[in-house]
């Protein structure tokens, strides 16, 4: 007797998690993260003017200067799937969901960077692990002061 094809799970079924996990995930910040705050502090120290409310720009950059046409995207290594980074782990539970999510996040990030560049913006991507070397991060951001 031929086996019946397996029913595919709907997205909603895959998203069901226990209350403790749901609470933990709900407490994760989307704005005002450590990486964003450090980037903003370094830009202030460098005397670089910027805005943080950039919802109308592609990818909603964390920091941008429209007149000088630059944008900074501050990415968490876990959430944005930083290639080759020890912080970019994949949870064992619900692994297929997470792999799909990280792939979609990276695809969205690439589209945002491309759209910003097509609009004439210099785009810097700052990763969470860049915080480990503040001097290097400061030098990376100093490029914006010359633009």
Secondary structure by P-SEA (a helix, b strand, c coil): ccccccccccccccccccaaaaaaaaaccccccaaaaaaaaaaaaabbbbbcccccccccccccccccbbbbbbbccccccccccccccccccaaaaaaaaaaaaaaaaaaaaaaaaaaccbbbbbcccccccaaaaaaaacccccc
